[in-house]
Amino acid sequence: MLRYATPLLFSCRIPPSIKTLAPLPSPSFLPIPDPKRPPPVCRYSSSTCNYVHLPFCRRRCHYCDFPILALGSSAANAAAGDDDDDDPRIANYVRLLLREIEATPKPGSGDEPPLQTVFFGGGTPSLVPPRLAAAVLGALRARFGVAARAEVSMEMDPGTFDGGRLREFVELVGVNRVSLGVQAFQEELLRACGRAHGAAEVREAIGIVRRCEGLENWSMDLISSLPHQTAEMWAESLRCAVDARPTHVSVYDLQVEKGTKFGQLYTPGEFPLPTESQSANFYKMASEMLTAAGYSHYEISSYCMEGYECKHNLTYWQNKPFYGFGLGSASYINGARFSRPRRIKEYAEWVQKLEEGAVNHETSNVEVKDLAMDAVMLSLRTARGLDLQSFRRSFGEGLAFSLCKAFRPFVENGLVVAMDEERGTIPPRDFIKLQISSDDELEDISSDDELEDRVAFIRLSDPDGFLLSNELISIAFGVISP
């Protein structure tokens, strides 16, 4: 399951000399929001992106704080085809999903484009019988339409499917992209995480996916900074991933969440978890090894072969609207972000209220500064970076200029990269020349055509800028909302 605001990576320290910045002007030039004419970044009436939460797992992993329903050993039997009857917990939940989809009002005038991406996340969606997953996709098609060449992704865990079941997902449901939750290739690390599968099942699942006809697009998930994980273990997992040749690799740094078993056992940065320095080294290793193997590092946690970016996740990073359906899932429609309840009883009651027309997610009080912070945070997660020209149109030249000024020291030391319209790198010395000459005086920049013409994008460098994403984005937030 992908959170809307995925935690950023590390809290590495910025050198004190870099932190000592001149005071920035207060962004009093932020435009006053007009409810009848919101900024361009939220001027969306519909979405072509859809997330469906299927919360079933064999058991809860020690790091997981997602809303899930643990099915126990019966799930393994069903996934192996040993049980012809649908688990009533799954069947009842799918009925709730179908009711929510049917009761969801379609925004706009009624002639919106069909869904271009559908992502079945969890949980472990591969535990859901294919015909029930097909019913969910059929309901989405009836309600919103699904494009003929839509990206249909499904998260799957090793040990929850065989070749026949995978073919059913591909042929009956229409799945054309699999996200395989490997996490690690070492038996001891998988056990330490509480994963329900072992290393042998990982290799078996990779073979099944690679042999499946009609399925060329598949991703592998790995987690770094696990308890007792060494650099040698991490290098081995990366080598195994490269040897498997998925079209996409997602690399997540472990987040120790409150309320999880790991949250009770461990403190971040303390043994047996890696230190902050070791975690940063793991991140650099992934960037170096995967890039050398031909993968593009297109987002903080995401690598792909050419043309195989996850279209669904790009919707999040581009701050575009999306539907979410199911337990705990989030939506972003008409400028409003909202989530469903995380407990099944409350979710069922919520669906009932939705059917009765008692759920309203409209918003008439969108804070411009919140929209600006969303645009900065999400854009700087990507290799594309922040489109300054679009940002200027949405939030004004003054704010864009102040962001450039705040990032000036980090352009100098290579943590932030400034680019022109052709995405060519602007040398730091040239970028500095485009800035105001005095930190004590803000000139009239509305006529500063040279700055506007030259600097079209700013992005974080790979890997060092990405590693300091928390601090760099916090600095941008301080400019937007001091």
N, C-alpha and C positions, 0 to 999 in steps of 0.2 A: 504494500500500500504506500503510495506516495503522499506525503503531507504537502499541504499547500506551501507552507514556509519551511522547507527542509532546513535543518540546522546547518549553519555554515561550518567550515572545517575546524579551524584551530584558533587558539587564542595566543599565538606566538607574540612575543613582545616587539614593539617597534622601538628602535634605538632612541634614547632620550633626545639626541640632537635633532632627530627628525620630528619628534613630538612637539618641539618648541616652535610653534608656528605663530606668526603675527595674528592679532585678532582679526576675525573676518567680519565684514559688514553684516548687519541684521538683514535677513531677506524680506524686507518690507515690500519688495517689489513683486512678491507672489501675487498672482491675480486673484481677485475676489470671486469665489465660485458663483455661477449662475445656474440654479437648478434646472432651468429650461435649456441651457446650453453648456453641458459639462465639457471639461477638457477633452481633446481628441482621444486620449488614452483610454477613456471609459465610455466612449461613444459607440457602444456595441449593443445591439438589440437581441442578438441570438448567438448561439455557439455551434461550432461544427466538431466539437471535441467532447467526449463523454467517458467518464470513469464509472465503473460498476464494482462495488465492494462485495466480494464473496468471502465471508469471514472465517471459513472453516479450516481448521488445522488438526493434525493428529495430536499435537500437544503444543504448549506455548514454549517458545524458545526463551532462554534466560535473559536476553536483551530486549525482548519485544514488549512494547506498550501499546500496540495497535488494538482496536476493538476486534476480538476474535472469539470464536466458539470452538473449544477443543473437543474433538469427537472421540478420541481414544483409539483403542485397537480396532474397533469396527471400521474405522476409516481405511485402514490398510487393507482389510478384506474386500471392501467395496471397490477400492482402486485397482485391486488385482483381479476384479471380475468374479470374486467368489460369492457375491451376494447380489441376487437379481432384484431385490426390493430396494427402493429409494429410502435412504435414511429420512425419517419424518422431520427431523430438525432441518435438513437441507430443503426438503420439499416445501415445508411451511414458510421458510425464509424466502424462497424463490417466489412463492405466491405473494408475499408482502412486497417484494421488489416489483413484480408485475403490476400490482395495485398502485405503487408509487409512480411508476412510469406513466401509467394510464391517467393518473390524476394530475400530473404535472402540466401546468399551462404552458402553451407554446408562446414565447415572446415574439413581438414583431407583427407583421401584417399577414403572415400566413404563407408567404412564398419564400421562406428562408431556404438556404442551401442545405443539402443533407449532411449527416455526420461524416466527417473525413477520418476520424479516429475513434475507436472504441477500445478501452483498456480494462480487462478483467483483472483486478488486483485483489489482494487479500491480506492475511489469510493465505490459503493455498487453493486457488480456483480449480486446479486440476483434480481436486477431490469431488467436485460437483459433477454429477453424471452429465455427459455431453448433451443429451436431449434436453435437460433442464437449462443448461447454458444456452442452447439453441433457442429455447423459448424466450429467454431474456433478450437475445439479439433480435428475435422476431418482433418483440414488443417495441424495441427501440426503432426498428425499421417502420413499423406501423405508425408510431407516434411522430418521429422526427425525420424518417428516411435515412438510409445508409448508402453512401456512394458506392458504386460498383467496385472501385479500387481502393476502398477505405483500408487503413491500417487497423487490423484487429489483433490486439496483443493479449496474451494470457500469461500470468505468472504461474510457473509450475515448479514443483520441488522433486528432486530425485526420489525414487521409491514410490511415487504416487501415480505413475502411469507406465504402461508398456507400449509397444509399437501399435497395437490395435486401438488402444484408447486414444493415442495421439492422432492417429488417422481419423478417428471419429471427430475429434476437435477440429481438425483441418477441414474435413469434408462436410460434416453436418453443421458445425457452428460457423465455419468460415474463418477460423484462426489462421492468420498468415504471418504471425510474429510471436515467438516464444521467449519469455524471460525466465531463464533457468536459475533457481536460487541455490547455487553451489556453496557460496560463502567461504569454503576452505577445502583444501585437498588432503589435509592431515586428519587422521582418525581421532587423535587426541584433542585437536581443536574443535572438531565437530561435537564430540562428547561434552567438552567444556562449555559449549554454547547451548547445550540441550537440544541440538538438532535431532530430528527423528530419523535422519538418514546417515549412512556411513560413507567412507571413501569409495568402497566398491560400487555402491549405488550411484555415486556421482559419475563414475566412469561409464557405468551402464547407461545412465540417462543421456550422457553426451553422445554415446554411440547411437541410441535410439533417435535422438533429434537429428543427428547428421545424416542418418539413413532415410529419414522421412521424405518421401516424394512430395513436391509442391511446397516445401517449407525451406526457404533459403535464408530467411531473415530471423536470426535468433541472437539473444543476448545472454551474457553470463554475469551473475552478481557475485562479487567478492567483498569480504569485510576485512579491513586491516585493524591493527591495534587490539587484537583479541587477547584475553588472558594467556600468559605464557608464550605468546607468539614471538618468534625470533625473526631477525632479518633473513636468515637462511630459509625459514619456513615460508615467509612472504615471497621471497624470490622464487621458491619452488612453485607456489600457487600461481604466480604470474607466468612462469614458464609453461605450466600446464595449460593455462588459459590460452596463451599464444599458440601452443601446439594444437589445441582443439579448434582454432580458427573460427570462433563465433564472429558474426558481423558487427557485434556491439559488445562492449564490456562496461559494466557499472562498478565502480570501486568506492565503497563507503567506509569512512572512518567510524569506528564504534562510538556510539553515543550511549553513555550510561544514564539511563532514565530512572527517575524516582518511581517507586512502586514495582519495579522489576526485580527479578532475583539478583541480577548483576548490581542493581542499585542498592540492594541490601548487603552484598558481599564486598563490593569494591569501591575505591575512591579513584577518580580519574588521575592519571599521572603517577600513581603509587603501585608498587609491585603487588600482584603479578601482572598488572596492566603496564604497557610500555610507558616510558616517560614521554613528555611532550616533544622532546628532541627526537626520540626514536619514532614517534608517530609521524613527525614531519619528514623523517628520512624514508619511512614507508611510502609516504605520498610521492616523494621525489623518485623513488624507485619505480613506482607504477608509471609515472609520467615518462620516465626515460625508457623503460622496457617496452611499454605499449606503443609509444611513439616510434621507437626504433623498429618495431614489428609492423609498421604501416598503419597504425590507428591514429586517427585525428582526435586530439583532446578538445572537444568542442564545448564542453561544459565542465564545471568544477569536478564532478564525479563521473563524467561520461566520456567514453571513447568509442569511436566507430570507424569502420572501413568507409571508403568514399561512397557517399550516397545513402548510407544506412543510419543516419541520425534517427532517434526515436521521435517521430512526428508528433506523437501525443505529448511527450514531455516538453517539446519545443513550445507548445501552446502555453504552458505554465511560464517558461522563461521569457516568452515574448509578451507576457501580461495580457493575454487574450482571454475571453470568457470561456468557461467550461461548465458542463453539467456534471454533477456527481449523484449517484444513486446508491442507496444502501446504508447499512449501519455505519455511523460515524463519518460518512463521506462529506466532502465540502464541494460547494458550487460557487461560481463567480459569474453572476448574470446581472445585466443592467447596472453595473457598478457596485453591486452588493455582494459581499462574501458571507456565506452562512453555512453551517454544518448541521447534520442530523444527529440525533442522540446516539450515544455510544453503547447503550444497553438495549437488549432486544425488546424488553417490555415497553420502555419509553419510545423506542423506535416504532413499534406497532401502534402505539397511541398517536404518535406524530403522523403516521400515514393516515390514520383514521381522520385526524383533524384536517389533513391536506385534502382528503376526499370531500370533506364537509365545507371546504372553502375557508377554513379558519386559520390557515397559515399564510402570512404575508411577508415577503422578503423585499418589498420595494424600499428604496431609500431616497430621501430627498435632501439629505444633508451630507454629501460627500465632501470630506476635507481634502482640499487641494494638496496640502502638504503630505497627506497619507498616500495620495496617488503618486506624488513625486517620489516618495521614499520607496514605494513598490517598484516603480520603474527603474530606479537606481539599483536596488537590491537584486532584482531578478536579472537585469541586463548584465550586471557585473559578474554574475555567475558564469557567463558564457564567453567563449573566445571572440564572438562578434563584438561584445562589449556594449556600451551605452551609445546609442545613436544621438549625438548632440543636436543635430539639426531637428530631429523629431522632438527632442526634449525642449529645445528652444520654442518650437511652435506651441507646445503644450503648456509650458510653465514660464516662458519669458527668457529673454537674453540675459537679464541680470542674474538669475539663479544659475544658468548654465555657465556664465563667466565666473561666478564665485566658486562653483565646483572645480573648474579648471585651476583657479588660484589655490584652492585647498589641496589639490593633488600635485601642485608644482614640485614640492620636495621629493615626491615619490616617482615622478617622471625622471627627475635628476638621478635617483639611485636605482632606477630600473624596475621598481615594483609596479608602476603604472605606465602604460604605453599609449601615446597619442598617435592617431592615424588620420590620414587625409581621406578624401572621398574614394580614392582607389584602394584604400586600406593599406597604403604604404606608410611605414613608420616615420613619424616626424622626429628627427634627432632632438634630444633634450635641449641642446643649446638653441635650436630654432624655436622650440616650444616656449622657452623662457623669454625669448625676444618678443613673442606675441603677448606676453603678460604685461600688466601695468608695472611701471618702473619703481613705484613706491608702495610699501605695505600700509602706509598711513593715509593713502588717498585713493579713492575709487573714482576713476575717470568716467566720463560719459561714454559707455561702451555701446550705446545703441548705434553709433556710427563706425564702430570698429569692425569694418568689413573684412579686414585681413584675418583677424582671429576667427570670425564666423566662416570664412571661405576655406581656411586651411585646416582647422581642427574639426573633423566630421565625426570621429569616434574616439572614445577612451575605453581601454580595457585593462584588466589586471594581467600581469605577465605570468607566464607558465614556466616553472611551478611556483616561483617565489611569491609573486603577487597573489596567486590563488591561496597560498598558505596563510597570508595575512589578510584574507578577505574580511574576517570579522572586524578588524581594526579599521581597514580602509573604508568599508561601507559605513561603519559607525562615524567616521569623520564626515562622510557625505551627509549622513543623517543630521549631524550637528550643524551643518550649513543650512539644511532645509528647515530644521526646527530647532533653533538654538535654545 
